Amino acid sequence: MEIQHCRGHQLIKLLISGFCIGLIMISGACKKDNVKKEYPQGSNEQINTWILDSLSRYYYWADELPKKPDLAQQPTTFFNAVRNTNDRFSQLYLPNQAGAPSSRSLYGFDYAVIPEASVQRTFGLIKCVLKGSPAERYGLKRGMYISKINGKSFSSSNVAALDQELLTGRNTKLTLAELKDGTYTDQPELNMLAGLTFDQPAIHEVIERDGKKIGYIYIDGFSAGLSRILLSVFAGFKSSGVSDLIIDLRYNSGGDVSEAAGLCAMIAPGINYHTDFITYKGNRNGGQRKESIGAAATFDKRVDFNSLLQNNLSMNRVFVLATGATASASEVLINNLKPYMQVKVIGEKTMGKDEASFLIRDERIPKQVDWEMYPIIYKLFNAQGQGGYHNGILPDLELSELSVLPLVPFGNVNDALLSKALNQISSQKTVNQKLSSLNEPKSIPQNRVVLSDSHLSKARESIVLTHR
């Protein structure tokens, strides 16, 4: 019996020992699986691991990232492969590589290509010429027609090729066409050199109509410091006693949320520093964050909030002129003013960027990855929780700016969109009346065909910028 008892103890010891060894082996295997694999510096695998780790922390769609993506891919290919199908705007780039050029960045003008059925020809129509740009120095103006690029006439079949030809060189020959009495006559060829263009000043007017003074302002973009620059403009509007305000954002592809908040602070009635302005909704790491109009407007410390309030117009309504190139921070301004006043949009449906990002780069010392990115991090909502305009903000009154040609300078009362806004102001006696009068249609038929639009293409690359 004792021998059997000892043998039983030995068997139990062996079983326990084997079980413990098994646990150790399993534990070791688990630890081994959890150890991150080290990749050579600068390899696709190393870069893509950093991209994936960053997206897992910040990306709005972090929970939907693929579990085992192919890390061996080239970084831009990898980035596009793991992006969510609902993500249209996230960006990855090398900071020492310039972004894709545009006619605006090279020469300082935007244009659309349109067929002119009356003469069976196709032209480039200049929509915008930036102040201080090469295009302005060569005499280009909004509303002019381009008949040829480098001696080649536009046609419906070569639009993309001529657009690309304009962007690949730094010296372009343009032939303008003058329209007179229904006839287009080619002008002497311009040999135009590319050059630098800087931030654009706002274009503003006080327009008198039916005894009213109406403030008009064209804003090209929400670049850093804009709201501080606009203080004097709004001081002028206030001293003039404007009763209404028209904000022209037709080509404004956005920029910084802080600047949009600063502009809102000079428009909306009954606000103070702590007035709710924007809600950011991120992934499970980012959560939800609310920000007041004062905190948003002064985050970069470029402007004092009291200075904004001193020039506040306290409007009950505002008219916004918009197109498909109106995007990001411009859409924030439209959406986030709505809880406080009537916002009437005239023009076309906006682009639909209800999202925001901030810069993600390798902060390690020494830096191991040179790539930088702006992934979509937040969805945006106003003080009443309204957002979800990823398909664009619909206009209250639909109208194409190309419905009246030739195009005239910004602020000219004969401009199609501005004229429509002025007519609405003249026809309204109280702020509660409907936008459309009884004798005009809600929607204007859009018959003008646009084969390409340089600014619309560039605006798709813009993004709403905010802080961490």
Stockholm file with secondary structure:
# STOCKHOLM 1.0

chainA/1-468         MEIQHCRGHQLIKLLISGFCIGLIMISGACKKDNVKKEYPQGSNEQINTWILDSLSRYYYWADELPKKPDLAQQPTTFFNAVRNTNDRFSQLYLPNQAGAPSSRSLYGFDYAVIPEASVQRTFGLIKCVLKGSPAERYGLKRGMYISKINGKSFSSSNVAALDQELLTGRNTKLTLAELKDGTYTDQPELNMLAGLTFDQPAIHEVIERDGKKIGYIYIDGFSAGLSRILLSVFAGFKSSGVSDLIIDLRYNSGGDVSEAAGLCAMIAPGINYHTDFITYKGNRNGGQRKESIGAAATFDKRVDFNSLLQNNLSMNRVFVLATGATASASEVLINNLKPYMQVKVIGEKTMGKDEASFLIRDERIPKQVDWEMYPIIYKLFNAQGQGGYHNGILPDLELSELSVLPLVPFGNVNDALLSKALNQISSQKTVNQKLSSLNEPKSIPQNRVVLSDSHLSKARESIVLTHR
#=GR chainA/1-468 SS CHHHHHHHHHHHHHHHHHHHHHHHHHHHHHHHHHSCCCCCTTCHHHHHHHHHHHHHHHCTTGGGSCSSCCTTSCHHHHHHHHSCTTCCCCEEECTTSCCCCCHHHHHSEEEEEEEETTTTEEEEEEEEECTTSHHHHTTCCTTCEEEEETTEECCTTTHHHHHHHHHHCSEEEEEEEEEETTEEEECCCEEEECCCCCCCCCEEEEEEETTEEEEEEECCCBCTTHHHHTHHHHHHHHHHTCSEEEEECTTCCCBBHHHHHHHHHTTSSSCCTTSEEEEEECCTTTCEEEEEHHHHHTTTSSSCHHHHHHTCCCCSEEEEEECTTCCTHHHHHHHHHTTTSEEEEEESCCCCCCEEECCEECCCSSCCCCCEEECCCEEEEETTSCBCCTTCCCCSEECCGGGSSSCCCTTCTTSHHHHHHHHHHHHCSSTTSCSSCTTSCSBCCCCCCCSEEHHHHHHTTCCEECCC
#=GC SS_cons         CHHHHHHHHHHHHHHHHHHHHHHHHHHHHHHHHHSCCCCCTTCHHHHHHHHHHHHHHHCTTGGGSCSSCCTTSCHHHHHHHHSCTTCCCCEEECTTSCCCCCHHHHHSEEEEEEEETTTTEEEEEEEEECTTSHHHHTTCCTTCEEEEETTEECCTTTHHHHHHHHHHCSEEEEEEEEEETTEEEECCCEEEECCCCCCCCCEEEEEEETTEEEEEEECCCBCTTHHHHTHHHHHHHHHHTCSEEEEECTTCCCBBHHHHHHHHHTTSSSCCTTSEEEEEECCTTTCEEEEEHHHHHTTTSSSCHHHHHHTCCCCSEEEEEECTTCCTHHHHHHHHHTTTSEEEEEESCCCCCCEEECCEECCCSSCCCCCEEECCCEEEEETTSCBCCTTCCCCSEECCGGGSSSCCCTTCTTSHHHHHHHHHHHHCSSTTSCSSCTTSCSBCCCCCCCSEEHHHHHHTTCCEECCC
//
